[in-house]
Amino acid sequence: MTNLLHMGATILCPHGGQAQPGSSSTRVQLGGQPAVTVAHMMTISGCSFSTPDGPKPCTQVQWTTPATRVTIEGNPALLSSSGGICIGAAGPAGPPQVVAQQVRVTGQ
């Protein structure tokens, strides 16, 4: 069992950019902050990835393995162990890293 993610979780791309959900649950809160599901688009800001052709920062996270046993408003919840890929102008860049999350609510 791992922790469910909420709006206040810190999620980084492989180059240090921070991912933030554009929206979140309107009905479920974890530690006073809205829960996040696979349906909530995550955008990345502050990515420093660059190629010889110029900057090609990561722009979004595409989650591939959300929770299998926990849904929120009909969508699978995101867990600190959920798999995903950070995507930018150069294509897939690597998995997101959850570095901080709430620790009271767990799921599978």
Buried (B, 14 or more C-beta within 10 A) or exposed (E): EBBBBBBBBEBBBBBEBBBBBEEBBEEBBBBEBBBBBBBBEBBBEEBEBEEEEEEBBBBBBBBEEBBEEBBBEEBBBBBBBBEBBBBBBBEEBBBBBBEEBBEEBEBE
